């Protein structure tokens, strides 16, 4: 599955056309965007939307392994993270947050909030220095109900979640 590139990324065909014969290359720092999708296999889950709180955390944390994030950021330019979400909820009075957080501190790396029903959603976030710090220990995908009004007995279903890392090579 190919996901849309983050806003502002440089299409490969334009990159090739911008090279100069004289040796001057104004876009040397810009390369091809590589997408690394990480499907979350236990993300097909249904949960109650009342009361509020964390309703699901993946049993499979994303470990970045022995990656040196400073080297990756400088050499290979890991620059963005994306979430592809397929989601549904019984009611529109609930707000559900789906995202990924640091597995040790519970600080969010990236999340989005929904009130809509029957939703396929995709979004990206440019990574900051603080995000790189959070990613050192790995990430846990999660779903949290942040607001529940008139939702007694209502449920939400997370059909599919995929985390996408964006690299420039």
Backbone as JSON Lines, residues from 0, in Angstrom:
{"i":0,"aa":"X","n":[0.85,-1.17,0.0],"ca":[0.0,0.0,0.0],"c":[0.9,1.24,0.0]}
{"i":1,"aa":"X","n":[0.62,2.18,-0.86],"ca":[1.4,3.41,-0.92],"c":[0.55,4.54,-0.36]}
{"i":2,"aa":"X","n":[1.12,5.29,0.54],"ca":[0.42,6.39,1.19],"c":[0.86,7.69,0.55]}
{"i":3,"aa":"X","n":[0.03,8.72,0.62],"ca":[0.43,9.99,0.02],"c":[1.63,10.58,0.76]}
{"i":4,"aa":"X","n":[2.53,11.23,0.04],"ca":[3.69,11.83,0.7],"c":[3.27,13.01,1.57]}
{"i":5,"aa":"X","n":[4.07,13.31,2.59],"ca":[3.75,14.46,3.44],"c":[3.71,15.75,2.63]}
{"i":6,"aa":"X","n":[2.92,16.68,3.09],"ca":[2.83,17.98,2.42],"c":[4.21,18.61,2.34]}
{"i":7,"aa":"X","n":[4.53,19.15,1.2],"ca":[5.81,19.84,1.03],"c":[6.95,18.94,0.6]}
{"i":8,"aa":"X","n":[6.74,17.62,0.49],"ca":[7.84,16.76,0.07],"c":[8.06,16.95,-1.44]}
{"i":9,"aa":"X","n":[9.21,16.56,-1.9],"ca":[9.64,16.84,-3.27],"c":[9.44,15.6,-4.13]}
{"i":10,"aa":"X","n":[8.63,15.66,-5.19],"ca":[8.4,14.49,-6.04],"c":[9.69,14.05,-6.73]}
{"i":11,"aa":"X","n":[9.95,12.75,-6.82],"ca":[11.2,12.27,-7.43],"c":[11.41,12.75,-8.86]}
{"i":12,"aa":"X","n":[10.35,12.82,-9.67],"ca":[10.54,13.25,-11.06],"c":[11.02,14.7,-11.12]}
{"i":13,"aa":"X","n":[10.56,15.55,-10.2],"ca":[11.02,16.94,-10.18],"c":[12.48,17.0,-9.74]}
{"i":14,"aa":"X","n":[12.84,16.13,-8.82],"ca":[14.22,16.1,-8.33],"c":[15.18,15.87,-9.5]}
{"i":15,"aa":"X","n":[14.9,14.88,-10.32],"ca":[15.79,14.56,-11.44],"c":[15.87,15.73,-12.43]}
{"i":16,"aa":"X","n":[14.77,16.42,-12.65],"ca":[14.75,17.52,-13.6],"c":[15.48,18.77,-13.1]}
{"i":17,"aa":"X","n":[15.72,18.87,-11.81],"ca":[16.35,20.06,-11.24],"c":[17.87,19.99,-11.23]}
{"i":18,"aa":"X","n":[18.46,18.83,-11.5],"ca":[19.92,18.73,-11.49],"c":[20.52,19.61,-12.59]}
{"i":19,"aa":"X","n":[21.66,20.22,-12.29],"ca":[22.32,21.12,-13.24],"c":[23.55,20.43,-13.85]}
{"i":20,"aa":"X","n":[23.77,20.64,-15.11],"ca":[24.92,20.06,-15.79],"c":[26.21,20.68,-15.26]}
{"i":21,"aa":"X","n":[26.16,21.91,-14.8],"ca":[27.36,22.62,-14.36],"c":[27.92,22.07,-13.06]}
{"i":22,"aa":"X","n":[27.22,21.16,-12.42],"ca":[27.69,20.64,-11.15],"c":[27.01,21.3,-9.97]}
{"i":23,"aa":"X","n":[26.4,22.47,-10.22],"ca":[25.65,23.11,-9.16],"c":[24.34,22.36,-8.99]}
{"i":24,"aa":"X","n":[24.02,22.0,-7.8],"ca":[22.79,21.26,-7.55],"c":[22.06,21.91,-6.39]}
{"i":25,"aa":"X","n":[21.05,22.74,-6.68],"ca":[20.37,23.46,-5.61],"c":[19.53,22.56,-4.7]}
{"i":26,"aa":"X","n":[19.36,21.3,-5.08],"ca":[18.52,20.44,-4.26],"c":[19.28,19.21,-3.77]}
{"i":27,"aa":"X","n":[20.57,19.34,-3.55],"ca":[21.38,18.22,-3.09],"c":[20.82,17.63,-1.8]}
{"i":28,"aa":"X","n":[20.27,18.46,-0.95],"ca":[19.75,18.0,0.33],"c":[18.4,17.31,0.2]}
{"i":29,"aa":"X","n":[17.82,17.32,-0.97],"ca":[16.5,16.72,-1.16],"c":[16.66,15.44,-1.95]}
{"i":30,"aa":"X","n":[16.1,14.36,-1.45],"ca":[16.21,13.09,-2.14],"c":[14.85,12.47,-2.36]}
{"i":31,"aa":"X","n":[14.83,11.19,-2.5],"ca":[13.58,10.47,-2.69],"c":[12.94,10.19,-1.34]}
{"i":32,"aa":"X","n":[11.62,10.27,-1.29],"ca":[10.89,9.97,-0.07],"c":[10.59,8.47,-0.04]}
{"i":33,"aa":"X","n":[11.03,7.81,1.02],"ca":[10.78,6.38,1.2],"c":[9.8,6.22,2.36]}
{"i":34,"aa":"X","n":[8.76,5.45,2.13],"ca":[7.76,5.2,3.16],"c":[7.99,3.82,3.75]}
{"i":35,"aa":"X","n":[7.99,3.75,5.08],"ca":[8.13,2.47,5.77],"c":[6.86,2.25,6.58]}
{"i":36,"aa":"X","n":[5.89,1.5,6.04],"ca":[4.66,1.25,6.79],"c":[4.86,0.18,7.85]}
{"i":37,"aa":"X","n":[4.3,0.41,9.01],"ca":[4.36,-0.56,10.11],"c":[2.92,-0.86,10.51]}
{"i":38,"aa":"X","n":[2.33,-1.92,9.95],"ca":[0.95,-2.24,10.33],"c":[0.9,-2.73,11.77]}
{"i":39,"aa":"X","n":[-0.13,-2.31,12.48],"ca":[-0.32,-2.73,13.87],"c":[-1.33,-3.88,13.83]}
{"i":40,"aa":"X","n":[-0.83,-5.09,14.01],"ca":[-1.64,-6.28,13.73],"c":[-2.76,-6.53,14.73]}
{"i":41,"aa":"X","n":[-2.66,-6.01,15.93],"ca":[-3.75,-6.23,16.89],"c":[-4.65,-5.0,17.0]}
{"i":42,"aa":"X","n":[-4.69,-4.19,15.94],"ca":[-5.46,-2.94,16.01],"c":[-6.93,-3.11,15.64]}
{"i":43,"aa":"X","n":[-7.36,-4.29,15.27],"ca":[-8.78,-4.5,14.99],"c":[-9.47,-4.79,16.32]}
{"i":44,"aa":"X","n":[-10.02,-3.74,16.95],"ca":[-10.55,-3.85,18.3],"c":[-11.79,-2.98,18.46]}
{"i":45,"aa":"X","n":[-12.74,-3.45,19.27],"ca":[-13.94,-2.69,19.6],"c":[-13.91,-2.41,21.1]}
{"i":46,"aa":"X","n":[-14.26,-1.17,21.48],"ca":[-14.22,-0.79,22.89],"c":[-15.36,0.15,23.22]}
{"i":47,"aa":"X","n":[-15.73,0.19,24.5],"ca":[-16.8,1.08,24.96],"c":[-16.29,2.51,24.99]}
{"i":48,"aa":"X","n":[-17.16,3.45,24.64],"ca":[-16.76,4.86,24.66],"c":[-17.23,5.57,25.93]}
{"i":49,"aa":"X","n":[-17.64,4.81,26.92],"ca":[-17.95,5.41,28.21],"c":[-17.39,4.48,29.28]}
{"i":50,"aa":"X","n":[-16.72,4.96,30.27],"ca":[-16.32,6.34,30.51],"c":[-15.05,6.69,29.74]}
{"i":51,"aa":"X","n":[-14.46,7.85,30.04],"ca":[-13.24,8.28,29.36],"c":[-12.04,7.48,29.87]}
{"i":52,"aa":"X","n":[-10.95,7.57,29.13],"ca":[-9.7,6.9,29.51],"c":[-9.14,6.09,28.37]}
{"i":53,"aa":"X","n":[-7.95,5.52,28.59],"ca":[-7.3,4.69,27.58],"c":[-8.06,3.38,27.49]}
{"i":54,"aa":"X","n":[-8.51,3.04,26.29],"ca":[-9.32,1.84,26.08],"c":[-8.54,0.7,25.42]}
{"i":55,"aa":"X","n":[-7.47,1.05,24.73],"ca":[-6.68,0.02,24.05],"c":[-5.24,0.49,23.93]}
{"i":56,"aa":"X","n":[-4.33,-0.43,24.19],"ca":[-2.91,-0.27,23.88],"c":[-2.47,-1.54,23.18]}
{"i":57,"aa":"X","n":[-1.69,-1.39,22.14],"ca":[-1.22,-2.54,21.39],"c":[-0.37,-3.44,22.28]}
{"i":58,"aa":"X","n":[-0.49,-4.73,22.07],"ca":[0.37,-5.69,22.76],"c":[1.75,-5.75,22.1]}
{"i":59,"aa":"X","n":[1.87,-5.07,20.97],"ca":[3.1,-5.12,20.19],"c":[3.71,-3.74,20.06]}
{"i":60,"aa":"X","n":[4.5,-3.32,21.04],"ca":[5.14,-2.0,20.92],"c":[6.06,-1.98,19.69]}
{"i":61,"aa":"X","n":[6.2,-0.8,19.13],"ca":[7.12,-0.62,18.01],"c":[8.48,-0.29,18.6]}
{"i":62,"aa":"X","n":[9.4,-1.22,18.45],"ca":[10.76,-0.97,18.93],"c":[11.58,-0.49,17.75]}
{"i":63,"aa":"X","n":[12.25,0.59,17.97],"ca":[13.08,1.13,16.9],"c":[14.43,0.41,16.9]}
{"i":64,"aa":"X","n":[14.61,-0.51,17.84],"ca":[15.81,-1.34,17.89],"c":[17.03,-0.55,18.34]}
{"i":65,"aa":"X","n":[18.15,-0.92,17.81],"ca":[19.41,-0.28,18.16],"c":[19.7,0.92,17.26]}
{"i":66,"aa":"X","n":[18.63,1.57,16.78],"ca":[18.81,2.69,15.87],"c":[19.44,3.88,16.58]}
{"i":67,"aa":"X","n":[20.35,4.5,15.91],"ca":[20.94,5.73,16.41],"c":[20.15,6.87,15.75]}
{"i":68,"aa":"X","n":[19.23,7.47,16.51],"ca":[18.34,8.45,15.91],"c":[19.06,9.71,15.46]}
{"i":69,"aa":"X","n":[20.12,10.08,16.14],"ca":[20.86,11.26,15.7],"c":[21.47,11.0,14.32]}
{"i":70,"aa":"X","n":[22.04,9.8,14.14],"ca":[22.61,9.44,12.85],"c":[21.52,9.35,11.79]}
{"i":71,"aa":"X","n":[20.39,8.74,12.14],"ca":[19.3,8.62,11.18],"c":[18.77,9.98,10.77]}
{"i":72,"aa":"X","n":[18.66,10.86,11.74],"ca":[18.13,12.19,11.45],"c":[19.07,12.96,10.53]}
{"i":73,"aa":"X","n":[20.36,12.84,10.77],"ca":[21.33,13.6,9.99],"c":[21.63,12.93,8.64]}
{"i":74,"aa":"X","n":[21.84,11.61,8.65],"ca":[22.28,10.92,7.44],"c":[21.15,10.53,6.51]}
{"i":75,"aa":"X","n":[20.13,9.93,7.08],"ca":[19.06,9.4,6.26],"c":[17.8,10.23,6.32]}
{"i":76,"aa":"X","n":[17.76,11.2,7.19],"ca":[16.68,12.17,7.26],"c":[15.3,11.54,7.49]}
{"i":77,"aa":"X","n":[15.18,10.81,8.61],"ca":[13.86,10.42,9.08],"c":[13.18,11.72,9.46]}
{"i":78,"aa":"X","n":[12.14,12.11,8.74],"ca":[11.62,13.46,8.95],"c":[10.15,13.54,9.31]}
{"i":79,"aa":"X","n":[9.4,12.44,9.15],"ca":[7.97,12.53,9.45],"c":[7.43,11.17,9.86]}
{"i":80,"aa":"X","n":[6.3,11.23,10.55],"ca":[5.58,10.03,10.94],"c":[4.14,10.22,10.5]}
{"i":81,"aa":"X","n":[3.52,9.15,10.07],"ca":[2.14,9.23,9.62],"c":[1.29,8.16,10.28]}
{"i":82,"aa":"X","n":[-0.01,8.41,10.31],"ca":[-0.97,7.44,10.83],"c":[-2.05,7.23,9.77]}
{"i":83,"aa":"X","n":[-2.29,5.96,9.43],"ca":[-3.43,5.61,8.6],"c":[-4.4,4.87,9.52]}
{"i":84,"aa":"X","n":[-5.63,5.38,9.62],"ca":[-6.59,4.86,10.58],"c":[-7.91,4.58,9.88]}
{"i":85,"aa":"X","n":[-8.48,3.41,10.14],"ca":[-9.84,3.1,9.74],"c":[-10.63,2.91,11.03]}
{"i":86,"aa":"X","n":[-11.69,3.69,11.2],"ca":[-12.32,3.84,12.5],"c":[-13.83,4.06,12.36]}
{"i":87,"aa":"X","n":[-14.6,3.6,13.35],"ca":[-16.04,3.86,13.38],"c":[-16.49,3.95,14.84]}
{"i":88,"aa":"X","n":[-17.52,4.77,15.06],"ca":[-18.08,4.92,16.41],"c":[-19.61,4.99,16.26]}
{"i":89,"aa":"X","n":[-20.33,4.48,17.29],"ca":[-21.79,4.46,17.25],"c":[-22.42,5.84,17.36]}
{"i":90,"aa":"X","n":[-21.77,6.75,18.04],"ca":[-22.36,8.06,18.35],"c":[-21.4,9.17,17.95]}
{"i":91,"aa":"X","n":[-21.91,10.39,17.84],"ca":[-21.06,11.53,17.53],"c":[-20.78,12.38,18.77]}
{"i":92,"aa":"X","n":[-21.28,11.95,19.93],"ca":[-21.04,12.7,21.16],"c":[-19.76,12.28,21.86]}
{"i":93,"aa":"X","n":[-18.99,11.42,21.24],"ca":[-17.74,10.95,21.83],"c":[-16.56,11.49,21.03]}
{"i":94,"aa":"X","n":[-15.48,11.78,21.73],"ca":[-14.22,12.16,21.09],"c":[-13.2,11.09,21.43]}
{"i":95,"aa":"X","n":[-12.64,10.48,20.41],"ca":[-11.67,9.4,20.58],"c":[-10.34,9.84,19.99]}
{"i":96,"aa":"X","n":[-9.27,9.6,20.74],"ca":[-7.92,9.93,20.29],"c":[-7.19,8.62,19.97]}
{"i":97,"aa":"X","n":[-6.57,8.57,18.8],"ca":[-5.81,7.41,18.38],"c":[-4.42,7.89,18.01]}
{"i":98,"aa":"X","n":[-3.4,7.18,18.48],"ca":[-2.05,7.62,18.18],"c":[-0.99,6.66,18.64]}
{"i":99,"aa":"X","n":[0.22,7.2,18.8],"ca":[1.36,6.44,19.27],"c":[2.05,7.26,20.34]}
{"i":100,"aa":"X","n":[2.49,6.6,21.42],"ca":[3.14,7.3,22.52],"c":[4.41,6.57,22.93]}
{"i":101,"aa":"X","n":[5.26,7.29,23.63],"ca":[6.5,6.73,24.16],"c":[6.14,5.6,25.11]}
{"i":102,"aa":"X","n":[6.8,4.46,24.98],"ca":[6.42,3.3,25.79],"c":[6.86,3.4,27.24]}
{"i":103,"aa":"X","n":[7.8,4.29,27.55],"ca":[8.26,4.43,28.94],"c":[7.6,5.59,29.67]}
{"i":104,"aa":"X","n":[7.39,6.71,28.99],"ca":[6.9,7.91,29.66],"c":[5.42,8.19,29.38]}
{"i":105,"aa":"X","n":[4.82,7.5,28.44],"ca":[3.44,7.75,28.0],"c":[3.25,9.11,27.33]}
{"i":106,"aa":"X","n":[4.33,9.79,26.98],"ca":[4.21,11.06,26.25],"c":[3.87,10.75,24.79]}
{"i":107,"aa":"X","n":[2.92,11.5,24.26],"ca":[2.49,11.26,22.89],"c":[3.55,11.7,21.89]}
{"i":108,"aa":"X","n":[3.74,10.87,20.87],"ca":[4.59,11.22,19.75],"c":[3.72,11.85,18.66]}
{"i":109,"aa":"X","n":[2.56,11.22,18.42],"ca":[1.64,11.72,17.41],"c":[0.27,11.11,17.68]}
{"i":110,"aa":"X","n":[-0.77,11.94,17.64],"ca":[-2.12,11.42,17.81],"c":[-3.1,12.34,17.08]}
{"i":111,"aa":"X","n":[-4.28,11.8,16.83],"ca":[-5.36,12.57,16.22],"c":[-6.65,12.25,16.99]}
{"i":112,"aa":"X","n":[-7.56,13.25,17.04],"ca":[-8.83,13.08,17.73],"c":[-9.96,13.06,16.72]}
{"i":113,"aa":"X","n":[-10.98,12.23,16.99],"ca":[-12.1,12.07,16.07],"c":[-13.43,12.22,16.8]}
{"i":114,"aa":"X","n":[-14.41,12.77,16.1],"ca":[-15.8,12.73,16.53],"c":[-16.67,12.16,15.41]}
{"i":115,"aa":"X","n":[-16.11,12.02,14.22],"ca":[-16.87,11.55,13.07],"c":[-17.12,10.06,13.14]}
{"i":116,"aa":"X","n":[-18.09,9.61,12.36],"ca":[-18.38,8.19,12.23],"c":[-17.84,7.69,10.9]}
{"i":117,"aa":"X","n":[-17.6,6.38,10.82],"ca":[-17.17,5.72,9.57],"c":[-16.05,6.5,8.89]}
{"i":118,"aa":"X","n":[-14.89,6.42,9.43],"ca":[-13.81,7.29,9.0],"c":[-12.6,6.5,8.54]}
{"i":119,"aa":"X","n":[-12.07,6.82,7.38],"ca":[-10.74,6.41,6.96],"c":[-9.92,7.68,6.95]}
{"i":120,"aa":"X","n":[-8.84,7.69,7.69],"ca":[-8.13,8.94,7.94],"c":[-6.64,8.72,7.76]}
{"i":121,"aa":"X","n":[-5.98,9.73,7.2],"ca":[-4.54,9.68,7.06],"c":[-3.96,11.06,7.34]}
{"i":122,"aa":"X","n":[-2.93,11.12,8.16],"ca":[-2.29,12.39,8.47],"c":[-0.82,12.15,8.77]}
{"i":123,"aa":"X","n":[0.0,13.19,8.56],"ca":[1.42,13.11,8.88],"c":[1.82,14.24,9.8]}
{"i":124,"aa":"X","n":[2.93,14.05,10.46],"ca":[3.49,15.06,11.35],"c":[4.99,15.12,11.12]}
{"i":125,"aa":"X","n":[5.53,16.33,10.92],"ca":[6.97,16.49,10.86],"c":[7.53,16.27,12.26]}
{"i":126,"aa":"X","n":[8.63,15.53,12.34],"ca":[9.22,15.21,13.63],"c":[10.08,16.37,14.15]}
{"i":127,"aa":"X","n":[9.95,16.65,15.43],"ca":[10.76,17.67,16.1],"c":[11.85,16.98,16.92]}
{"i":128,"aa":"X","n":[12.77,17.76,17.47],"ca":[13.79,17.19,18.34],"c":[13.17,16.46,19.52]}
{"i":129,"aa":"X","n":[12.1,17.01,20.08],"ca":[11.43,16.37,21.22],"c":[10.83,15.03,20.8]}
{"i":130,"aa":"X","n":[10.32,14.94,19.58],"ca":[9.76,13.68,19.1],"c":[10.85,12.61,18.97]}
{"i":131,"aa":"X","n":[12.03,13.01,18.49],"ca":[13.13,12.04,18.39],"c":[13.48,11.51,19.77]}
{"i":132,"aa":"X","n":[13.5,12.4,20.77],"ca":[13.8,11.96,22.14],"c":[12.78,10.94,22.62]}
{"i":133,"aa":"X","n":[11.5,11.15,22.31],"ca":[10.44,10.22,22.73],"c":[10.56,8.89,22.01]}
{"i":134,"aa":"X","n":[11.1,8.89,20.79],"ca":[11.14,7.68,19.99],"c":[12.28,6.74,20.39]}
{"i":135,"aa":"X","n":[13.24,7.2,21.21],"ca":[14.36,6.35,21.58],"c":[13.92,5.05,22.22]}
{"i":136,"aa":"X","n":[12.9,5.08,23.08],"ca":[12.52,3.89,23.82],"c":[11.46,3.06,23.1]}
{"i":137,"aa":"X","n":[10.98,3.51,21.97],"ca":[9.96,2.78,21.24],"c":[8.59,3.4,21.45]}
{"i":138,"aa":"X","n":[7.61,2.91,20.7],"ca":[6.29,3.5,20.77],"c":[5.2,2.47,20.95]}
{"i":139,"aa":"X","n":[4.11,2.89,21.58],"ca":[2.94,2.04,21.76],"c":[1.74,2.7,21.1]}
{"i":140,"aa":"X","n":[1.13,2.04,20.14],"ca":[-0.13,2.54,19.59],"c":[-1.24,2.45,20.65]}
{"i":141,"aa":"X","n":[-2.16,3.42,20.64],"ca":[-3.2,3.44,21.66],"c":[-4.48,4.07,21.13]}
{"i":142,"aa":"X","n":[-5.58,3.82,21.83],"ca":[-6.87,4.48,21.59],"c":[-7.39,4.93,22.94]}
{"i":143,"aa":"X","n":[-7.82,6.19,23.0],"ca":[-8.28,6.77,24.26],"c":[-9.56,7.56,24.02]}
{"i":144,"aa":"X","n":[-10.54,7.39,24.9],"ca":[-11.75,8.2,24.86],"c":[-11.47,9.44,25.71]}
{"i":145,"aa":"X","n":[-11.52,10.63,25.09],"ca":[-11.21,11.86,25.81],"c":[-12.47,12.63,26.2]}
{"i":146,"aa":"X","n":[-13.59,12.34,25.54],"ca":[-14.86,12.97,25.91],"c":[-15.98,11.99,25.6]}
{"i":147,"aa":"X","n":[-16.89,11.84,26.57],"ca":[-18.02,10.92,26.38],"c":[-19.27,11.58,26.94]}
{"i":148,"aa":"X","n":[-20.13,12.06,26.06],"ca":[-21.4,12.68,26.45],"c":[-22.54,11.85,25.88]}
{"i":149,"aa":"X","n":[-23.49,11.49,26.71],"ca":[-24.65,10.71,26.24],"c":[-24.23,9.48,25.45]}
{"i":150,"aa":"X","n":[-23.25,8.75,25.95],"ca":[-22.7,7.63,25.19],"c":[-22.91,6.29,25.89]}
{"i":151,"aa":"X","n":[-23.82,6.21,26.81],"ca":[-24.04,4.97,27.55],"c":[-24.29,3.8,26.6]}
{"i":152,"aa":"X","n":[-23.45,2.79,26.69],"ca":[-23.57,1.59,25.86],"c":[-23.0,1.71,24.47]}
{"i":153,"aa":"X","n":[-22.52,2.86,24.09],"ca":[-21.97,3.05,22.74],"c":[-20.57,2.43,22.63]}
{"i":154,"aa":"X","n":[-20.21,2.05,21.43],"ca":[-18.9,1.46,21.19],"c":[-18.2,2.16,20.02]}
{"i":155,"aa":"X","n":[-16.9,1.99,19.98],"ca":[-16.08,2.45,18.85],"c":[-15.3,1.25,18.34]}
{"i":156,"aa":"X","n":[-15.04,1.23,17.06],"ca":[-14.25,0.15,16.46],"c":[-13.08,0.75,15.71]}
{"i":157,"aa":"X","n":[-11.91,0.31,16.08],"ca":[-10.7,0.64,15.35],"c":[-10.46,-0.55,14.42]}
{"i":158,"aa":"X","n":[-10.71,-0.35,13.14],"ca":[-10.59,-1.44,12.17],"c":[-9.15,-1.74,11.8]}
{"i":159,"aa":"X","n":[-8.36,-0.66,11.68],"ca":[-6.99,-0.83,11.21],"c":[-6.18,0.39,11.58]}
{"i":160,"aa":"X","n":[-4.94,0.17,11.99],"ca":[-4.01,1.26,12.26],"c":[-2.66,0.89,11.66]}
{"i":161,"aa":"X","n":[-2.08,1.82,10.95],"ca":[-0.75,1.63,10.38],"c":[0.07,2.89,10.66]}
{"i":162,"aa":"X","n":[1.25,2.7,11.23],"ca":[2.18,3.79,11.45],"c":[3.12,3.82,10.24]}
{"i":163,"aa":"X","n":[3.36,5.0,9.69],"ca":[4.22,5.13,8.51],"c":[5.36,6.08,8.86]}
{"i":164,"aa":"X","n":[6.6,5.61,8.65],"ca":[7.78,6.46,8.82],"c":[8.22,6.95,7.45]}
{"i":165,"aa":"X","n":[8.62,8.21,7.38],"ca":[9.06,8.82,6.13],"c":[10.55,9.15,6.22]}
{"i":166,"aa":"X","n":[11.32,8.68,5.25],"ca":[12.75,8.92,5.16],"c":[13.04,9.62,3.84]}
{"i":167,"aa":"X","n":[14.06,10.44,3.84],"ca":[14.58,10.99,2.59],"c":[15.95,10.37,2.39]}
{"i":168,"aa":"X","n":[16.14,9.75,1.23],"ca":[17.45,9.15,0.96],"c":[18.07,9.8,-0.26]}
